[in-house]
C-alpha cells in the first residue's frame, strides 16, 4: 500500500515537471486615448479581431478615458501591447523595456493651430495666451516647452483637455487661444473643423506613434502579430481602418533606430512625463 502511494506521488511529480505550462492565449492591447472610446473601438476593434483570427491568439482591446490612466498602466508594466506616442515609447523602453515593433512609414509632425480669423499668427503672438494640449505627455507639448518657447522666451498658460479632438474644439469655441496637436489627428478632422483653423507652426519630424510590446510576451506571439498586421493592411476591406488608426503603411521598427534619440529631449527620463 505504501509502495502504491509513493509511486502515485512520484508519478504526479514527474508529470507536473514534464508537462509544459499552459500557453497564454490572450493579450491586452491598449491605445493612447487621442480619440474618443467609440472611435477607438470602432476602428481598432475590427483590425484586432482579424489579427486574433489569423494568429490564434486573442488580442483584447483596452480603452482608457485619460492619458494619465493609460500611462500609469504602461509604466506599471501592466499591459502586453500598446499603441503610444513617441515619447511614451521612450519612457516605456527606459523603464520596462517595452520594445517598439511597428509604426507608420511617415514621420510625425506636431502643429499649433489658431482660429482662422484669429490675429494670432506667429509663435511670439502666443506669449501669455491660453494654449490647449491633450496632456503634458504630448510630443508637441514636450518639444515646445523645452525648446521653442524657452528659446523665444514665450510663456503660455497651458490647459490639458484629454484628447486631440478636444484641442481643436477648444480653439474653435474660443475656450483656448491656440492648440497643439499632431498632424495626423488634424487630417482626421471634418472639413468644417479644418477649414476654420489655421496652422501657425509645425515641428521637425519625429518617429511616428509605434505599437510597443512588453518583453514578457513570447517572441513567437510578437512575430505572428507583426506579420498579421502587415499582411492584413493589404486587405481592401480593412484599408480604411488602418488609415483611421493612423497606420496606413505599417513598417517594422525598433528602439535604437527610430526612438532612442528622443530620450535626450525628455526633461526627466526616470519618471513618467505626466
ChimeraX attribute file (.defattr): number of C-alpha atoms within 10 A of each C-alpha:
attribute: neighborCount
match mode: 1-to-1
recipient: residues
	/A:1	6
	/A:2	7
	/A:3	8
	/A:4	9
	/A:5	10
	/A:6	11
	/A:7	12
	/A:8	11
	/A:9	12
	/A:10	12
	/A:11	12
	/A:12	12
	/A:13	11
	/A:14	10
	/A:15	11
	/A:16	11
	/A:17	10
	/A:18	9
	/A:19	8
	/A:20	8
	/A:21	8
	/A:22	6
	/A:23	7
	/A:24	11
	/A:25	11
	/A:26	13
	/A:27	17
	/A:28	14
	/A:29	21
	/A:30	25
	/A:31	23
	/A:32	23
	/A:33	23
	/A:34	25
	/A:35	18
	/A:36	17
	/A:37	14
	/A:38	10
	/A:39	14
	/A:40	20
	/A:41	16
	/A:42	13
	/A:43	17
	/A:44	19
	/A:45	16
	/A:46	14
	/A:47	22
	/A:48	20
	/A:49	15
	/A:50	17
	/A:51	23
	/A:52	20
	/A:53	13
	/A:54	17
	/A:55	16
	/A:56	14
	/A:57	17
	/A:58	19
	/A:59	24
	/A:60	17
	/A:61	18
	/A:62	17
	/A:63	18
	/A:64	17
	/A:65	15
	/A:66	16
	/A:67	21
	/A:68	18
	/A:69	13
	/A:70	20
	/A:71	21
	/A:72	13
	/A:73	13
	/A:74	24
	/A:75	19
	/A:76	11
	/A:77	17
	/A:78	11
	/A:79	21
	/A:80	20
	/A:81	27
	/A:82	23
	/A:83	21
	/A:84	26
	/A:85	22
	/A:86	26
	/A:87	26
	/A:88	24
	/A:89	27
	/A:90	24
	/A:91	25
	/A:92	25
	/A:93	22
	/A:94	17
	/A:95	16
	/A:96	14
	/A:97	18
	/A:98	27
	/A:99	22
	/A:100	28
	/A:101	19
	/A:102	23
	/A:103	26
	/A:104	21
	/A:105	15
	/A:106	17
	/A:107	15
	/A:108	21
	/A:109	18
	/A:110	23
	/A:111	22
	/A:112	26
	/A:113	27
	/A:114	27
	/A:115	25
	/A:116	16
	/A:117	10
	/A:118	11
	/A:119	10
	/A:120	18
	/A:121	19
	/A:122	13
	/A:123	14
	/A:124	13
	/A:125	11
	/A:126	19
	/A:127	16
	/A:128	13
	/A:129	16
	/A:130	17
	/A:131	25
	/A:132	31
	/A:133	28
	/A:134	26
	/A:135	26
	/A:136	19
	/A:137	21
	/A:138	25
	/A:139	26
	/A:140	26
	/A:141	25
	/A:142	18
	/A:143	19
	/A:144	17
	/A:145	16
	/A:146	14
	/A:147	12
	/A:148	15
	/A:149	18
	/A:150	11
	/A:151	10
	/A:152	11
	/A:153	10
	/A:154	17
	/A:155	15
	/A:156	15
	/A:157	13
	/A:158	19
	/A:159	18
	/A:160	16
	/A:161	17
	/A:162	21
	/A:163	23
	/A:164	26
	/A:165	20
	/A:166	19
	/A:167	25
	/A:168	30
	/A:169	16
	/A:170	20
	/A:171	22
	/A:172	20
	/A:173	10
	/A:174	11
	/A:175	15
	/A:176	22
	/A:177	22
	/A:178	29
	/A:179	29
	/A:180	28
	/A:181	27
	/A:182	20
	/A:183	17
	/A:184	19
	/A:185	19
	/A:186	19
	/A:187	12
	/A:188	15
	/A:189	14
	/A:190	9
	/A:191	9
	/A:192	8
	/A:193	15
	/A:194	17
	/A:195	11
	/A:196	15
	/A:197	21
	/A:198	18
	/A:199	19
	/A:200	16
	/A:201	14
	/A:202	16
	/A:203	17
	/A:204	11
	/A:205	11
	/A:206	20
	/A:207	21
	/A:208	23
	/A:209	24
	/A:210	28
	/A:211	26
	/A:212	30
	/A:213	24
	/A:214	21
	/A:215	16
	/A:216	11
	/A:217	15
	/A:218	12
	/A:219	10
	/A:220	8
	/A:221	15
	/A:222	17
	/A:223	13
	/A:224	16
	/A:225	22
	/A:226	19
	/A:227	14
	/A:228	19
	/A:229	20
	/A:230	16
	/A:231	13
	/A:232	18
	/A:233	20
	/A:234	13
	/A:235	10
	/A:236	9
	/A:237	9
	/A:238	15
	/A:239	16
	/A:240	14
	/A:241	19
	/A:242	21
	/A:243	16
	/A:244	18
	/A:245	19
	/A:246	19
	/A:247	22
	/A:248	18
	/A:249	15
	/A:250	19
	/A:251	16
	/A:252	15
	/A:253	20
	/A:254	15
	/A:255	19
	/A:256	10
	/A:257	9
	/A:258	17
	/A:259	20
	/A:260	17
	/A:261	13
	/A:262	18
	/A:263	18
	/A:264	10
	/A:265	14
	/A:266	19
	/A:267	13
	/A:268	11
	/A:269	15
	/A:270	10
	/A:271	13
	/A:272	19
	/A:273	18
	/A:274	11
